[in-house]
Amino acid sequence: MLKSKTFLKKTRAGGVMKIVREHYLRDDIGCGAPGCAACGGAHEGPALEPQPQDPASSLCPQPHYLLPDTNVLLHQIVSAWRPGTWASVASSLRLPGSLETYVEQEQGENANDRNDRAIRVAAKWYNEHLKKMSADNHLQVIFITNDRKNKEKAVEEGIPAFTCEEYVKSLTANPELIDRLACLSEEVNEIESGKIIFSEHLPLSKLQQGIKSGTYLQGTFRASRENYLEATVWIHGDNEENKEIILQGLKHLNRAVHEDIVAVELLPRSQWVAPSSVVLQDEGQNEEDVEKEEERERMLKTAVSEKMLKPTGRVVGIIKRNWRPYCGMLSKSDIKESRRHLFTPADKRIPRIRIETRQASTLEGRRIIVAIDGWPRNSRYPNGHFVRNLGDVGEKETETEVLLLEHDVPHKPFSQAVLSFLPKMPWSITEKDMKNREDLRHLCICSVDPPGCTDIDDALHCRELKNGNLEVGVHIADVSHFIRPGNALDQESARRGTTVYLCEKRIDMVPELLSSNLCSLKCDVDRLAFSCIWEMNHNAEILKTKFTKSVINSKASLTYAEAQLRIDSANRNDDITTSLRGLNKLAKILKKRRIEKGALTLSSPEVRFHMDSETHDPIDLQAKELRETNSMVEEFMLLANISVAKKIHEEFSEHALLRKHPAPPPSNYEILVKAARSRNLEIKTDTAKSLAESLDRAESPTFPYLNTLLRILATRCMMQAVYFCSGMDNDFHHYGLASPIYTHFTSPIRRYADVIVHRLLAVAVGADCTYPELTDKHKLADICKNLNFRHKMAQYAQRASVAFHTQLFFKSRGIVSEEAYILFVRKNAIVVLIPKYGLEGTVFFEEKDKPNPRLIYDDEIPSLKIEDTVFHVFDKVKVKIMLDSSNLQHQKIRMSLVEPQIPGISIPTGTSNTDLNGPEKKKIKLGK
């Protein structure tokens, strides 16, 4: 049956538009209950349970189904939170869209009231319908709502109805479920003292008016990892004057949580502050002790020069909360029998959360998930509720789950719907596959990768042509042949965005059949590829470029070390070795030419773990060694990416997926320039080329590691490279590579961006057909937004995995003393780098509940004077490293100063593990 509604709408241009809304009502939708005589047992999609398990409810002793209203579902969905929950709810909510349950919106009735009435109609229909199943059927539908009026109306209409709290409390066999109830508003469970701490948030209507008039600015709230009393707000839009606003102090942060969209009011210039150099962590258990917070806030404010001051503001309202479930640990209350406890999130940017639980003893020492429900004005911390228990702290499986959840890495097994689009095994290349594809199996192609690599994206070849020139090929796995646009496999790959590499685990973007088998360019098997082939002269100048889909057969799968041995071995002259030597020679020319154009050669400390084959615990930790072959592969991947970027932009000027690296603002370089100046070196930062040349000149014969430290510091000054759609941006330049255009083509097994680029290139060379979404720049922009987020989260997850395995390594090693270099100085700490391990950490010089040493911080030099000892950036120090397990809440690597010796600060060389962990231990903590 068709029902339609017609109304007129005035357009912006002043015209009138006729709108017709049609509802197609069906009479053939089953109730979902198996064996229902009235429906003839017919139903679509997931069915209801044939006989619901008795939940032992004191309110509803007989078997029943639950029908929650919309608000209950929205508030409580997180209590059963798992990745994919929304999808499962959407597929299981099957209110009949039939003649009996459809309701029209009545005159004077708002949308919410109409929605409530529709759910009550459905509940009543179900109860009446289920009676028809059989004479002795006692099944009924219970309506769950927290809306008092909605509940009263349901009861009047004869529908069994309860609030969520009433129903959960009636489940006598599961009292722990009470902990999972979400608070209904910010006003419940307020601290009894009632003291107002924060100013009231303005209503959304006033915020919107203020933003429109310029009184307020809208932006994303970014909490600091190092200082819980400081945050920044990144302003949305084109406000170049005030792109970043600093917030300092609890009252100015005003209950905003990391990633919230907030409205801020800019303070008068006389109240502007400089970013703080103090490292502060919230360690207080007493949530009402706000006076101590005010004392700590005064530490942030010190005299600084006028040019150091930044635009400063305060949060006046929340435009959109971006809360999520948080992983962390319970800090059990010191008060015996107390149900109120503080939860400390693993992410230091998230405030502690106050929860009520009867399971504190069980949950202590375990990783749990908690959700925020609200943040009243008179509470130091937000209110929340317990969601679920992840496992014991310190266990590898638990900690891996925590870091994946915290960084929003999709990691559940691929669904059957996704796996259904994989090729059927055994698979082989068919005649159809060879259409529009060149046979390159005769070429001497090989791959060069890290040891243990099974997802081999790329392979290379180099051979001399009859005319004396060289043919060089980069051959990339043809993943887009297997992942077709729009199907479930494509959608899941797009959602994941990237493969995530942890220390002993890989979270694949595509199922293993593709990543480690059919797409992987393993040796001695035929594989489908997308090839970029150049004709070059011996000076690495490109004469011709060809792109073609191909079939290849790699002749060797080498590690970087194995390839280097072949190149360096004088008695090896086989085809593979000859090819590698040709590639290496050209790569050196290409790199030299890139650097001459201004490409940056930066550095970042990377570590490699050697794992025990049985326990999988780290038994050795080393800084990663880079060889010529690493650079060789990198140069040809860069060249292929640039060549492909030019081609797809020529063909799709508005729809090319590209990658850019913005130039950093001059303020980013301040720390680098000051650090170099402290060593009588000059770093120029006006262009990438001048920066690269400055870094090349910044050498010290007596301090060879100085140049590496400067490059590490320069890396910290850089902006994040991002994907974008060419039709949505004018600036294509890649600052770090000094390239006017760039994209990602060479890793489609592990990056979805490359899959899209392969599809664009395939259309450009006539090897595949296009589809509507490929040439929709708005949809491409949305894809880029997700890819940028996933890429950033993958990087953070990888760093967290390294940090955890570093803890495991030092747990077994005990105390270790090593030389380190100072990377940064803070007001109360130094941040050091230990080259041997590629490990970075913070040495604190202030101790809780003990007299503080005399500290003098100079931001201009920069330096930190402790008593009579002055520390500068790049100074060499000696530190002790150990795992501090005294606080299960945050087990961490702790670093303490050994040399230079400062009485009362430095740890004597012979200090034992017991000395550091005993009652008189020195609380010098690792900040990151």
N, C-alpha and C positions, 0 to 999 in steps of 0.2 A: 504494500500500500504506500502511496506517495502523499506526503503532507508538505505543503509549501507555505511560505510566509513572504510577503512582499512589503518592502518599505522604501522610502526615498531618502537619499543622502546627498547633502550639499558638498560639492567638491571645493578644493582650494581656489580654483579659478572662478568660482561663483556659479558654476552650472549645477544641475540636478542630475543625480545618477539613480537609476532604479536598481535595487538590490533584491534578488530572489534567493531565498534560502530553502532548500529542499531536504526533507527527511524521508528516507526510504525505510519503512517499517516492515519487518518480516514476521511471519507467523510460523516459521519452521525452525526456530532456534530452540534446541533442547535446554533443559535446566542444568545439565552437567552431572546429574546424579545417575550412576550406572543402574540399569534395570528399572528405570522409572516407567511405569505402565502408561502414564499420561503422555509421555513424550515418545513412547515406543523405543526407549533406550537410545534414541539418537542424540548425539551431541558432537560439536566440533571442538578440536583442540584439546587441551588438558581437561580431564574430568575431575569432578569432586571425588573425595575418598568414598568408597562404597559404604563404609561404616566408620565414622570418625571415632578415634580412640577416646575413651572416657578420660577427660582431663582432671577428674576428681575435684570438680568445682562444687563448693558448698551452696552456691546460688543456683546452679543449673546441673543437677545430678545426672540427668539423662543425656545421651549423646546429642551433640549439636554442632552446627556450623557457625562461624563468626562472620559478621558483615560489619566491618569498621566504616565509619564515615571518613570523608576526605581528610579532615584535620588530624584525626587519630593516625591515619596512615602516614601523613606527612611528618608528624612529630615522632612516631615510634618506628618508622622504617629503619632508622639507624640502629635500633636495638637488636635487629637481626642482621646487621650489616655484613654483607660480603660483596666483593666485586661482582657486578652483574645482578644485584638485587632488583634494581629498577626493571630490568628486562624481564625477570621472572614474575614480578608483580603484574607488569603490564600484560603478560601472556596468560595469567591465571585469573584476572578479574573479568568475569564473564557475565555481567548483569545483562539479562535478556533485553535486546532492543526490539521488543515486540509490541503489539497493540496494547497488551495488558499493562505494560510497565512504562510506556512512554508518557511523559507529562509535559504539557505546554507551560511556558512561563506566564503566570497570571498577571493581570494589570496591577501595578503597584508593588509587585513582588520582585525583590532583587535577585541577582544570579545565585548568591549563596543560599538564600532561602529556597529557591527553586531546586537547587542541587540537593539540599537536605531532604526536601519533600520527595524527590525522585528516588533517593536511597531508601526512604521509609516505605515508599510504594513497592520497591523491589523486595524489601524485607518481608512485607506483608504478603506479597505474591508468593514468595518462596514458602512461607509457613503454610499457606493455604494449599499450595501445589504439592508439597511433600506429604500432606495428609492423604493425597490420592494414590500414593505409591502402593500402600497396602493398609488393610484395616488395623493391623497391630503395630504400625509404624509410629514410633515416638520421637522421630527426628524433628528438630526445630532449628530455626535460625535466630541467633542472638544478635541484636543490634548494639554495637559499641560506639558511644559518642561521649565526648567531654563537654558538649554544649548543653547547658541545663534546659533551655527551652526546647531544643530538639528532642531531648530525652523525655521531657514531660509530654510532648505531642505524640511521641512513639507509644508511650504507656497508655495514653488516652485512646489510641487507635488499636490497642490490644497487641502491640509488638513487645516481646520481652526485650528490655533495654537496660544497659548498665554503663557506668563510666568505665574507662580503661582501668583506673585504679581499683574500683570495686570488683571488677572481674578478676584482675590479677591477684588481689588479696584473697579471693575465694579459692584460689588454686592451692589448697593446703599441702599437696604433695610436692610443690615446687616453690617454697618460700623465697628462694634466691632470685626469682623473677621480679620481685618487688624492687630490687636494686636497679633493674633495667628500665624502670618507668621514667620517662622524660618529664622534667618540670614543665608545668603548663604555661608559666609566664615568668618574667624576670622578677616579679615581686614575691614569689614563693620562696620559702626557706631563707629569708634574709637573716643576716647576723643580728642577734638579739639586741645588741647595743643600739642599733638604729642610727649610728652616727653617719651623716652624709659625707662621703669621701669625694665623689665625682659630681660634676655639674650635669644637669639634665640634657639628654640628647634632644635636639630640635626635631619637630615633626618633618616628614618628607616634603610636605607642601612648602614649608618655609625654607628648607634647604634648596629646593629647586628654584624658588624665587631668588634666593641669595646668590646661587650659582649663575643664574641668568643675568642678574644685575652686576655681578663681579664682586659682591661682598664676600662670597666664599669661593673656594677652589675645590674642584673634585679630583680625587686621585686614589691611587692604590697604596694602602698602608703597608710598609715594609719594616718589620721589627728587626732590631739588631741582634746578631748572635752573641756579640761580646758584651753588650750592655743592655740589661733588661729595662733600664730607665730611658732609653733613647730609641728613636725610630725615624724613618724618613717617609715622606709621602711623595710618590711620583705623580706629578700632575698630568691629567689627561688633556689631549688637545694640543694646540700650537702655542701654548704659553711659554715662549722661550725665556722670558725674563725670570720667571719663577718656576723652573721645571722640576726642581726638587726642594721640598720644604722639610726643615729639621724640626723634630718634636723632642722636647726633653722634659722629663718629670712625669710622675704618675697622672697628675691632674690634666696635663696637656695631652697625654696619650688617651685619656678619657675612655677606657674600656674597649678601644679598638684592638682587634686581633689580626695577626699577620695575614695579608692578602685581602682584608676587608676593603670595600670601596667606601671611602669616607669623604665628608665635607670638612675642610679646614678653614680657619680664619687666620689670616696673616697678622702677626703681632706687629706693633710699632717698631721701627728700626732700632729704637733705644733698647728693645728687649731681645734683639737678635743675639744668637749665640754661635759658637764655633763647634764643629763636631768634636765630641769628647774623645780623649785618648785614654780614658780610664776603662779598665776591664772590670765589669761588675756582673756577678751572677746572683740570682735570687735564691738564697739558701735559708731564708727565714721560715720557721714553722708557725710562728704566731701571726695569724692573718690580720689581727687588729692593730698591730704595732706600726701605725702609719708614721709616727714621729721619727722612727729610725730611717724610714724611707726619705723623709724630708732632709735628714742629716746627710744621707748619701747623695741626694740631689745637689746639695751645696758643693759636694766634691767635684761635680761636673763643671761648675762655673768658676773659671779662673781667668785672669787678665790675659787677653790675647790682642794681637794687632787688628786694626780695623779691617784689613783685607781678608782676615781669616773668618770673619763673621758671615754667616749664611742666612738666607731668608728663613725665619722661624715662625711657627704657628701652633695652633691647638685644634684638636678635633672638636667640632661642634655637633656632629651628628653622623649617623651611619646610613649610607645609601643602600648598601647591600652587604649582608653578612656572607662571608665565604668560609664558614666553619666546615670542618670535616671531622670524621672520627680520628682521634689521636692515639698513637701508641706511646706507652711509657710505663711508669711504675708507681705503686702506691706508697706514699709516705705516711705510715701508720701514726695516728695521733698518740701523744704521750699520755692522754687521759684514758684511764682504764675504762673499758666497756663503752667507749664513745663510738657512735656510728658515723660521725663526721670526720673525714680524713682529707688530706690533700693528695692530689695526683700530680706527679711531675712528668710532663711530656718529654719524649726523647728529643724532640726538636726544641732547641733552646730559645727559639723565637716565639714560642707559644707560652702564655702564662700558666702558672699552676691552676688546677681546676679543683674546686671543692665538691666532693661527692659524699653521698650517704650510702653505706653498705654494711651488711651484717656478716660479710665474708672476709673482713680485713685480715684475719689470721691466715686464711687460706691463700689470699691473694698477695700477701707479703712475699717479696723475693721473686715475683713472677712478672712477666711482661703482660700488660693488659691493654685493652682498648677502651677509651672513655669518650663520650660525646658531650659537647657544651650545650646547655639548655637556655641559659640566659646569664646576664651580668647586672645585678641590681646596683643602684647608686651607692648603697651603703656597705658594699662587700668589696674587700680588697681583691678577691679572686672571683672568677665566674663560677656559676653553679653548673654541675653536669651530672651524668649518671654512667654507671658501669655498663659496658656493652658485651665484652667477652674476654676470655682468658686465652693468651697465646702460648704460654709455656714458661719454663724456668729461665730466668735471666742467665746469660752466658752460654747457653746451649746454641750450637751453630744453627740448627734448624730454626729455633725461635728467633735468634738475632737476624737471620737472613729474611725471615718472614716480616720482621719489624721494618727492616730497611726497605724492603720492596713495598710494603704498605705505606710507609711514611713518604716515599717518593712517588707514590701513585703509579707504580710499574705494573701493568697488566701481566699476571704471571700464572693464571689458572690454565689447566690443560685446554688445548684446542677442542672446541665442541664438535659433535658429530656433523653438524650442519657445515662447519668449516672443512672438516676432513673429507666430506663427501665430494668436494671439488678437486681432490688430489688425483693424479693419474693412477690408473689401475696397474698393479704390478703383475707380471714383469713388464717393464716399460722399455721401448726401443724407439729409435728414430724412424719415422715412416716417410713414405714418398711425399705425403701431404706436408710434413714438417719441413721438407727440403725446398718447398716453394718459396721464392724470393730469398733464397739463402745460398751463400757461397760455401763450397766444400774446401776447407783449409786444413784437412787432416794430414796433408803431406808436410806441413810446415813444422819446423823444430821449435815448438812452443813449450815453455815451462812456467811454473808458478814459484814464487818466493814469498814465504810467509813466516810468522812466528812458529816456534815448535808447538806441536799438538793441535794446529789449526785444522779443523775439518770443514768449515764453511768457506771454501776457497772461491772468492769473488772474481779474482783477476789472474791473468796469465800474460806472458810477454814473448815476443820474438824479435830477432834482428838478423837480417841476412843481407849480403851484398848482391846488388842487381847487376845485370850484364853491362849496363851503361856506367858502372862505377859508383853509382849512388847507393844509398842504404835504404832498405825497407824495414820499417819498425812498426810493430803491431801491438796494440793493447787489446786484449780479448776479455770481455766481461760476461759473466754468467747471464744468460737470457731468461731472467726470472719472469719478465712480463709475458713470455710465451705460456707459462703455467698459471699465472694469476691474471684472470680475465676481468675487465672492468665491471664493477657492480655486484659481483657474486659475494657469497658469505666469506670466502677466503680473502678476497680483495678488501672487504670492509674490515675484517679483523686485522689484516696487515696494516691498513691505514690507521686504525685505532691505536695499535701498538707503536707504530711509527719508526721504531728502531729496535735492534737487538741490544740487550743489556748484558755487558760482560762483568761478572763478579769474579772474585779471586778463584773460586773453584766451581763456578756454576755459570751457565749461559742461559739467558732467557730469550729464546728465539722470537724473531718477528714473524717468521713463517714456520710451518711444521717441519719436523726433522727430516722427513722424506725428501723435502726440497733443499733445506739448508745444508744438510750433510751428505746428500746423495745425488739426486737428479740434477740439481743446479750447481753443485760444487764441482769445480774444474779439476777433479782428481786426475792423476796420470793414468795413461793406458786405457782410458775409456772414452767413447765418443760423447761429446757434450755440446749442447746448443749454446751459442755465444752471440754477443753483439760486438763487432770488431771495429776499432778505429785504427786505420792504417795510414801511415805517412810515408811519402818518399822524401828522404832528407839527403843533403850533402854531408860531407864529413865534418862540417862545422855546425851541425845540428840545426841547419836552416831548413824549414819546411818548404818543399817544392810542390807537393800535391797532398791532398787529404781525401780519404775515402771512408765512408761509413757503410757497413753492410752487416746484415744478419748472417751468421755463419755456423758451421759445425766444425769443431776442432777435436784434436786428440793430443792432450798434453803429454810430452815425453818425459817429464820429471816434476815431482812435487818437492821442492827444496825448502829448507829453513834458511834464514838470513845467514847463519853461520856456515851452512853447507855451501851456499852460493859463493860466499866470500872465499872459502877454501879453494873452490874451483878456479875462481878468478886469479888468486894468488899463487896457485900451483903451477910451476914452470913446466912440469912434465905432462900436463893435461891439455890436449888440443882437440877434443871431440867437438861435435856440432853444438851441443848445449853450452859447453864452456866458451866456445868462440862467440856464440850469441850473447852470453852474459858479459863478456869482455867488451863487445861492441856497444851493448846497452850502457854499461858502466862509463865508458869513455864519453858517450854522448850526454849522459846524465850530468857529468861534471861540467860540461860546456853549458848545458841548459841552466844549471844552478848558478854558475858564475854570471850568466847573462841576466837571470832574474834578480840577483843581488845588486847588480849594476843599475837595474831599473828602480831599485828601492825596496825590494822585498825584504822582510825582516827575518832574521834568524834568531829566534827567541829560545828560551829554555824553561823547562819546568821539571822539578824533581819527580821521577817516576820510580816505583819500586817493583821488584819481581820476587815472588815468594817461591821457595822450593818446598813442596809438600811431602809429608811422610806418606808412602804408598798405601799403608794400611789404615792409619788413623786420620789421614788427610789434614793433620795439623801442620802449620808452617814450621819447618825446621831450619830454614835459613831465609834471610831477608837481604836483598842487595839492590843497589840502584841499577836501573836498566842500562845495559850496554848497547850503544848504537854503532853500527858498522857502515861501511860504504854502501853495502847492498840495501840497507834501510833507505838511504838517501836516493839510491838508484831507482827503486820501486816508486818512491814518493814523487820523484821528478816526472816520471812518465804518467803517473795517475793525475798529477796536476795538469800536465800538458793535454791529456785526454779530456779532462773536465773543462778546460778553457776552450778547446776545439769544439766540443759538443755545445757548450754555452753559446758560442758564436752562431753555430748552425741552427739551433732551435730558436734563437732570437731573430735570425734572418727570416725564418719561416713563420714564426708565431710572435710577432712583435708585441702583442698585447697579452699573450697567454703562456709565455715561457716561465718555467719554474727555475729561478736563479738563486744564488747565494751571495750575500754581500757582507762586508765587514766594515762597519762605520769607523771613521777616524775618531780617536778619543778626544774629548774636550781638553783644552790645555791644563785645566785644574787636575786632571787625572795624573799628569806627569810630575806634579810637585814633589812627591815623595822620592821619585827617581832622581830628579834634578838636584834636590837637596842632598841626597845620599852620595851622589857622585861628587858634588862640590866639597863634601866633607873629606874627600880623598884627593882634592885639588884636580878634579877632572870635570870637563864640561860636556854636558849632554844637550844636543840641540834637538828640539821636538817640533819644529815648524812644519816639516814634511816627513813622510816615512823614510825617504832617502836620506835626509839629514840625520834622522834618528839612527838608521842602520849604519851610516858612516861614523857617527859619534861612538856607537857601541864597538865598532871595529877598532877605533883608535884607543878605546878605554882599556889600556893594558898596564900592568904593573909588573916589572921584572921580579920584584921581591914578593909579589902576591898573585901568583898565576890564577888562583880561583876567583879573583875579583871580577873578571869579565863574565864568568858564569853567573855570579851573584847579581850583577847588573842586569843580565838578560832575564834572570828569574824575576827580578823586580819589574823590569819592563813588561813582562808578560802580565803581571798583576794590574798594569795600567790600561790594558786593552779592553775594548768593548767586546760584547758577545757577537759572533757572526750569526746571521739569521737567514732563513729562507724567505723568499717573497715572490710575488707574481709581477712580472715585468710591466703589466698594464696598470698596476696600482702604485708604482713608485718611479721616480726619475733618477735616483742615485743608485747606480749599479756597482760602483767601485768596491773592490776588495782591497782594503788598506794593507793588511798583513802580507798579501801576495803581490801587491803593487800591480794588480791586473784590473783592466777596465770592466771585465765581465767574467763571471765564474758560475759554475753549478756543480752538482754532484751526480756523476754518472757511473762511477767505478765500483760501487758497493751495493748493488740492489738486493743481495741476500739479507743484508742487515740494515738497510735504510730505505724507507718507503719513498723518500724524495727521489731516489735514483730510479725507482719503478716508474714514476710519473715521467721523468726525463727520458727514460727508454721509450715510453709510449709516444712522447712528442717526437723524438728522433725517428722512430719507426714510421710515423706518418710522414715526416719530412722527407724520408728517402723512399717512400712508397712501399715499405715492407709490411705495413699494417694499416688498418682503417681507424678513423677517429671515432669519437663518441661525444655526445653533447657536453658532459661535465668537463671534458678535457679542454674545451675552448670557452669555458665560463669562468671569467677572471675572479668573480666573487667566490665561487666554489673553490677555486685554486687558492685564493687568499685564506679561506677557512682551513684548507688542508695545511697550508704553511703555518698557520697559527698553532695548530695541534702538533705539527712536526717540531716547531721551535720549543714548545713546552716539553714534549717527550724527550727531545735531545738533551735539554737542560736537566731534567729529572734523572735521565740515565747517567749523566756525568756525576751528579750528586750521589746517586746510589752506588756507583763504582767507587767513589771516594770513601763513602761510608763502609763499604766492604773492605777496602784497604785498611781503614782505621781499625775495624774489628779484628782483622787477621794480624795486624800489628800488635794489638793487645794480647792475642793468643801467643804470639811469638815471644814477647817479653815476659809473659806469665811463666813460661818454661825456662827463660834465661835468668830470671832474678834481676839483680841490679847490674847495670852496664854503664861504664863511664866512657864518654866519647867526646871528640872535639866537635865544636859547632860554631856557626857564624850567625851574628845577629842580623836578622832581616828587617825588623821594625823595633822601635822603642816606643813604649807607651808611658803613661804617667806613673803606673805602678807595676810595670812588667816589661820583659823583653821577649820578643818572638824570635826563636832561633831555628836554624836549619842544620841538620846533621847530614853531611854529604854521604857518609858511608851507607846510611839507610834510606836516604831521600826523605827523611822524616822531619816534620815541622811541629813545633810545640811552643807553649808559652810558659815562661818561668815567672812566677809572681813574687813580689817582694813585700807584700803585706799579709799579715796573718790575722785570722779572726780571733778576737778577744785577747790580743797581745799588743804591746806598744809597737807602733809603726816606726820603721827607720826613717831617717831624714832623707826625703826624696826631692830632687829639684829637676823638673822636666823643662827642656828647651825645645820648642817645636821648630824653630828656625834652623838649628844646626843639622839634624835633630839629635838630641842626646838626653841621657838620664843619669843624674848624679845620685849615687847612693852612699851616704856618709861621705867618704873622701874619694870614692872611686867613680870615674865617669865612663859610661858606656856609649859608644857611637855605633851607628849602622855599619855592618861588615866587620866589626871587631870579632876576633877569635876568642872563644870562651871554652871552658870544659864543663860539661853537665853530666849529671847522673840520670839515667833513665830507668824507670821501673813501672810496673803495673800497680796502681793504687786501688786495692780492692776493699778499702776500709768502708767505702760507701757503695753498697750494692746499687743504689739509685742511679749513679753514674760512675761505673768503673771506668777508669781512664789511665792513659799514660801520664805519669807525673815526672816532671823534669825539675831538678834542683841544681843550683849553681855549685860547682866545685872550685873552679878557678875563673877569675882571680879571687883570692881569699878576702872575704869581708867578714869581720867578726860579727857573729850573731845572725849572719845571712847564709854564708857558704857552708856546704856540707863537708866535713872532713873526709879526706880520701878513703879512710878505712871504715867509714860508716857502714854498718850491716843493715840487712833487710829489716831486722827486728827493730833497730834504732829508728828507722823511718816510719814503720807501721805501728809502733808502740804508742802508749798513752801520751808520751812527750813529743810525738812526731811533729815535724814542721809541715804546715799545710801550704805547700807550694804546689799549685795545681796547674794542670794542662788546660788551657782555655778552649782548644778546638779538638 
